[in-house]
Amino acid sequence: MLYLSIKYYLFKEQIKVIKSFYKDLSYALLDFVFILSYLFTNPYRVCRKFYQKLRGKTLYIYGETPLTSLNKIATICGIHPSDNVLELGCGRGRGCFFLAKVIGAKVTGVDLVRSFIQRGRFIRKIFQIDNLSFLRADFYEYDYSKTTVVYLYGVHLEEEQIKLLTKKLKNLPTGAKVISISYSIAQFAPKQFSQIKRFSLSFPWGQAFAYLSIKE
């Protein structure tokens, strides 16, 4: 029953995406090619197999932000073409393509799963998207000094992992934005970050809060 509910949600979501964003034919073609490239690939299975091989145990840590929810984030949090956006754990990278093409920001997607990064780079190259890059890296070791917006769909992270990441995010420039799902980065480092917004978002698995924090 849950499976059918998620499938129905994704069907309705795609209809909304087509109505809202496919007026831009170049983006419509890009997103169509992207979806087609994963027609016979299950990203949940890819992610599960990767981490099972890497850590020797089965982990269910894949998640993807619906584009309508990502657009709401961009509107409420004020993501602009002048921003340098970093998506931590970008997965397939569909959100990165959206932020680069529809919002117009400079975007970097970071993930450990090699096949996600390789496919993202391949599609980026086909469509010659100069303001987008994909990096296979551990985001605990990333250089955040030039990033103005961080997006983290990290609902799977444990508290110790979040605390470690927060220490790294202290290297963000003053005024940088951190947008996180289900928890606020500011609660882990109140002296370095201030939470300024909280709002609800829709996901295939239900509703969740997004938090906008600013680097002091």
Sine and cosine of phi, psi and omega as CSV:
sin_phi,cos_phi,sin_psi,cos_psi,sin_omega,cos_omega
0.00,0.00,-0.67,0.74,0.03,-1.00
-0.89,0.45,-0.64,0.77,0.02,-1.00
-0.86,0.52,-0.73,0.69,0.00,-1.00
-0.91,0.41,-0.60,0.80,0.02,-1.00
-0.90,0.44,-0.67,0.74,0.02,-1.00
-0.92,0.39,-0.67,0.74,0.02,-1.00
-0.87,0.49,-0.66,0.75,0.02,-1.00
-0.92,0.40,-0.65,0.76,0.05,-1.00
-0.87,0.50,-0.73,0.68,-0.04,-1.00
-0.91,0.42,-0.57,0.82,0.06,-1.00
-0.90,0.44,-0.75,0.66,0.02,-1.00
-0.90,0.44,-0.62,0.78,0.02,-1.00
-0.88,0.48,-0.69,0.72,-0.02,-1.00
-0.91,0.42,-0.59,0.81,0.08,-1.00
-0.88,0.48,-0.69,0.73,0.04,-1.00
-0.89,0.46,-0.65,0.76,0.02,-1.00
-0.88,0.47,-0.71,0.70,0.00,-1.00
-0.87,0.48,-0.72,0.69,-0.03,-1.00
-0.92,0.39,-0.60,0.80,-0.12,-0.99
-1.00,0.03,-0.57,0.82,-0.20,-0.98
-0.84,-0.54,-0.22,0.98,-0.06,-1.00
-0.99,0.13,0.06,1.00,0.12,-0.99
-0.91,0.42,-0.49,0.87,0.14,-0.99
-0.99,0.15,0.98,-0.22,-0.13,-0.99
-0.90,0.43,-0.53,0.85,0.02,-1.00
-0.92,0.39,-0.62,0.79,0.06,-1.00
-0.95,0.30,-0.62,0.79,0.03,-1.00
-0.85,0.53,-0.69,0.72,0.01,-1.00
-0.92,0.40,-0.69,0.72,0.03,-1.00
-0.85,0.53,-0.77,0.64,-0.06,-1.00
-0.92,0.38,-0.58,0.82,0.04,-1.00
-0.90,0.44,-0.71,0.70,0.02,-1.00
-0.90,0.44,-0.64,0.77,0.03,-1.00
-0.87,0.50,-0.77,0.63,-0.01,-1.00
-0.88,0.48,-0.67,0.74,0.00,-1.00
-0.88,0.47,-0.59,0.80,-0.03,-1.00
-0.92,0.39,-0.36,0.93,0.01,-1.00
-0.94,-0.33,0.27,0.96,-0.08,-1.00
-0.86,0.51,-0.60,0.80,-0.03,-1.00
-0.91,-0.41,0.36,0.93,0.01,-1.00
-0.81,-0.58,0.83,-0.56,0.03,-1.00
-1.00,-0.06,0.94,-0.34,-0.06,-1.00
-0.89,0.45,-0.50,0.87,0.04,-1.00
-0.90,0.43,-0.66,0.75,0.01,-1.00
-0.94,0.35,-0.65,0.76,0.03,-1.00
-0.86,0.51,-0.73,0.68,-0.02,-1.00
-0.91,0.42,-0.68,0.73,-0.02,-1.00
-0.89,0.46,-0.70,0.72,0.00,-1.00
-0.91,0.41,-0.62,0.78,-0.01,-1.00
-0.88,0.47,-0.77,0.64,-0.05,-1.00
-0.96,0.27,-0.43,0.90,0.10,-1.00
-0.92,0.39,-0.65,0.76,0.04,-1.00
-0.95,0.32,-0.62,0.79,-0.05,-1.00
-0.95,0.31,-0.68,0.73,-0.13,-0.99
-0.91,-0.41,-0.04,1.00,0.08,-1.00
0.96,0.27,0.30,0.95,0.06,-1.00
-0.50,-0.87,0.38,-0.93,-0.03,-1.00
-0.99,0.16,0.82,-0.57,0.03,-1.00
-0.80,-0.60,0.68,-0.73,0.02,-1.00
-0.95,-0.32,1.00,0.08,-0.15,-0.99
-0.84,-0.54,0.19,0.98,-0.02,-1.00
-1.00,0.06,0.66,-0.75,0.08,-1.00
-0.42,-0.91,0.46,-0.89,-0.04,-1.00
-0.66,-0.75,0.72,-0.70,-0.01,-1.00
-0.99,0.14,0.83,-0.56,0.07,-1.00
-0.83,0.55,0.57,-0.82,-0.07,-1.00
-0.90,0.43,-0.54,0.84,0.04,-1.00
-0.92,0.39,-0.58,0.81,0.06,-1.00
-0.94,0.33,-0.61,0.79,0.03,-1.00
-0.91,0.41,-0.60,0.80,0.06,-1.00
-0.91,0.42,-0.62,0.78,0.07,-1.00
-0.89,0.45,-0.65,0.76,0.06,-1.00
-0.87,0.50,-0.74,0.67,-0.03,-1.00
-0.88,0.48,-0.61,0.79,-0.01,-1.00
-0.95,0.32,-0.77,0.63,-0.07,-1.00
-0.93,0.36,-0.63,0.78,-0.07,-1.00
-1.00,0.01,-0.12,0.99,0.07,-1.00
0.94,0.34,0.83,0.56,0.10,-0.99
-1.00,0.05,0.82,-0.57,-0.13,-0.99
-0.86,-0.52,0.26,-0.96,0.04,-1.00
-0.84,0.54,-0.42,0.91,0.01,-1.00
-0.98,0.21,-0.14,0.99,-0.06,-1.00
-0.99,0.17,0.48,-0.88,0.13,-0.99
-0.95,-0.31,0.99,-0.15,-0.16,-0.99
-0.99,-0.12,0.69,-0.72,0.05,-1.00
-0.86,-0.51,0.85,-0.52,0.10,-0.99
-0.98,-0.21,0.91,-0.42,0.00,-1.00
-1.00,0.06,0.82,-0.57,-0.09,-1.00
0.94,0.33,0.85,0.53,-0.15,-0.99
-0.97,0.25,-0.22,0.98,0.00,-1.00
0.87,0.50,-0.75,-0.66,-0.01,-1.00
-0.90,0.44,-0.44,0.90,0.02,-1.00
1.00,-0.05,0.19,0.98,-0.01,-1.00
-0.88,0.48,-0.63,0.77,0.04,-1.00
-0.90,0.43,-0.56,0.83,0.03,-1.00
-0.91,0.42,-0.69,0.72,0.05,-1.00
-0.88,0.47,-0.63,0.77,0.02,-1.00
-0.89,0.45,-0.75,0.66,-0.03,-1.00
-0.90,0.43,-0.57,0.82,-0.01,-1.00
-0.96,0.26,-0.68,0.73,-0.10,-1.00
-1.00,0.04,-0.68,0.73,-0.08,-1.00
-1.00,0.07,-0.72,0.70,0.01,-1.00
-0.99,0.12,-0.56,0.83,0.05,-1.00
1.00,0.00,0.17,0.98,-0.01,-1.00
-0.97,0.22,0.30,-0.95,0.17,-0.99
-0.99,0.14,0.83,-0.56,-0.18,-0.98
-0.80,-0.60,0.66,-0.76,0.14,-0.99
-0.82,-0.58,0.82,-0.58,0.07,-1.00
-0.97,-0.23,0.78,-0.63,-0.03,-1.00
-0.88,-0.48,0.76,-0.65,0.05,-1.00
-0.39,-0.92,0.35,-0.94,0.02,-1.00
-1.00,-0.03,-0.37,0.93,-0.08,-1.00
-0.96,0.27,0.93,-0.37,-0.14,-0.99
-0.86,0.52,-0.68,0.73,-0.08,-1.00
-0.91,0.42,-0.57,0.82,0.07,-1.00
-0.89,0.46,-0.73,0.68,-0.04,-1.00
-0.91,0.41,-0.69,0.72,-0.01,-1.00
-0.89,0.46,-0.69,0.72,-0.01,-1.00
-0.93,0.36,-0.64,0.77,0.06,-1.00
-0.87,0.50,-0.70,0.71,0.03,-1.00
-0.89,0.46,-0.64,0.77,-0.02,-1.00
-0.89,0.45,-0.73,0.69,0.00,-1.00
-0.93,0.38,-0.64,0.77,0.05,-1.00
-0.85,0.52,-0.67,0.75,-0.01,-1.00
-0.92,0.39,-0.66,0.75,0.01,-1.00
-0.85,0.52,-0.69,0.73,-0.07,-1.00
-1.00,-0.09,0.04,1.00,0.09,-1.00
0.78,0.62,0.83,0.56,0.00,-1.00
-1.00,-0.05,0.99,-0.16,-0.13,-0.99
-0.96,0.28,-0.39,0.92,-0.05,-1.00
-1.00,-0.09,0.39,0.92,0.00,-1.00
-0.69,-0.73,0.67,-0.75,0.08,-1.00
-0.59,-0.80,0.45,-0.89,0.04,-1.00
-0.85,-0.52,0.70,-0.71,-0.07,-1.00
-0.76,-0.65,0.81,-0.58,0.11,-0.99
-1.00,0.04,0.95,-0.30,-0.09,-1.00
-0.33,-0.94,0.32,-0.95,0.13,-0.99
-1.00,0.10,0.87,-0.50,-0.09,-1.00
-0.96,0.28,-0.04,1.00,0.15,-0.99
-0.98,0.19,-0.19,0.98,-0.03,-1.00
-0.89,-0.46,0.18,0.98,-0.06,-1.00
-0.97,0.23,0.51,-0.86,0.07,-1.00
-1.00,0.02,0.94,-0.33,-0.09,-1.00
-1.00,-0.07,0.11,0.99,-0.19,-0.98
-0.91,0.41,-0.35,0.94,-0.04,-1.00
-0.92,-0.39,0.14,0.99,-0.04,-1.00
-1.00,0.05,0.71,-0.71,0.03,-1.00
-0.97,-0.26,-0.37,0.93,0.03,-1.00
-0.65,-0.76,0.78,-0.62,0.10,-1.00
-0.91,-0.41,0.77,-0.64,0.12,-0.99
-0.92,-0.40,0.81,-0.59,-0.06,-1.00
-0.78,-0.62,0.95,-0.33,0.19,-0.98
-0.99,-0.11,0.99,0.16,-0.14,-0.99
-0.90,-0.43,0.69,0.72,-0.05,-1.00
-0.92,0.40,-0.32,0.95,-0.02,-1.00
-1.00,0.04,-0.19,0.98,-0.09,-1.00
-0.95,0.31,0.63,-0.77,0.09,-1.00
-0.99,0.13,0.28,-0.96,-0.10,-0.99
-0.85,0.52,-0.65,0.76,0.00,-1.00
-0.91,0.41,-0.58,0.81,0.04,-1.00
-0.92,0.39,-0.64,0.77,0.02,-1.00
-0.91,0.43,-0.66,0.75,0.01,-1.00
-0.89,0.45,-0.66,0.75,0.02,-1.00
-0.91,0.42,-0.69,0.72,0.02,-1.00
-0.89,0.45,-0.64,0.77,-0.01,-1.00
-0.87,0.49,-0.61,0.79,0.05,-1.00
-0.88,0.48,-0.63,0.78,0.03,-1.00
-0.94,0.35,-0.60,0.80,-0.03,-1.00
-0.93,0.36,-0.22,0.98,0.06,-1.00
-0.91,0.42,-0.27,0.96,0.04,-1.00
-0.99,0.12,-0.03,1.00,0.08,-1.00
-0.90,0.44,0.50,-0.86,0.07,-1.00
-0.93,0.38,0.42,-0.91,0.04,-1.00
-0.84,0.54,0.74,-0.68,0.00,-1.00
1.00,-0.04,-0.11,0.99,0.03,-1.00
-0.91,0.41,0.52,-0.85,-0.03,-1.00
-0.97,-0.23,0.67,-0.74,0.12,-0.99
-0.86,-0.51,0.88,-0.48,0.00,-1.00
-0.94,-0.33,0.88,-0.48,-0.07,-1.00
-0.78,-0.63,0.46,-0.89,-0.04,-1.00
-0.97,-0.24,0.75,-0.66,0.09,-1.00
0.99,0.14,-0.32,0.95,0.05,-1.00
-0.44,-0.90,0.38,-0.93,0.00,-1.00
-0.98,-0.18,0.73,-0.68,0.08,-1.00
-0.87,0.49,-0.51,0.86,-0.04,-1.00
-0.88,0.47,-0.46,0.89,-0.02,-1.00
-0.94,0.33,-0.34,0.94,0.01,-1.00
-1.00,-0.09,-0.30,0.96,0.03,-1.00
-0.53,-0.85,0.94,0.33,-0.09,-1.00
-0.90,0.43,-0.36,0.93,0.01,-1.00
-0.99,0.15,-0.42,0.91,-0.03,-1.00
-0.98,-0.18,-0.40,0.92,-0.06,-1.00
-0.74,-0.67,0.56,-0.83,0.08,-1.00
-0.87,-0.50,0.79,-0.61,0.07,-1.00
-0.99,0.17,0.80,-0.60,-0.05,-1.00
-0.87,-0.49,-0.28,0.96,0.01,-1.00
-0.54,-0.84,0.51,-0.86,0.15,-0.99
-0.62,-0.79,0.75,-0.66,-0.02,-1.00
-0.50,-0.87,0.38,-0.93,-0.09,-1.00
-1.00,0.04,0.59,-0.81,0.05,-1.00
-0.74,-0.67,0.42,-0.91,0.02,-1.00
-0.98,-0.19,0.72,-0.70,0.07,-1.00
-0.75,-0.66,0.30,-0.96,0.01,-1.00
-0.83,0.55,-0.49,0.87,-0.05,-1.00
-1.00,-0.05,-0.04,1.00,0.03,-1.00
0.65,-0.76,-0.24,-0.97,0.01,-1.00
-1.00,0.00,0.52,-0.86,0.07,-1.00
-0.51,-0.86,0.34,-0.94,0.06,-1.00
-1.00,-0.06,0.63,-0.77,0.18,-0.98
-0.97,-0.26,0.60,-0.80,-0.04,-1.00
-0.84,-0.54,0.74,-0.67,0.09,-1.00
-0.95,-0.31,0.87,-0.50,0.04,-1.00
-0.87,-0.50,0.52,-0.86,-0.02,-1.00
-0.90,-0.43,0.69,-0.73,0.06,-1.00
-0.96,0.27,0.83,-0.55,0.00,-1.00
-0.98,0.20,0.00,0.00,0.00,0.00
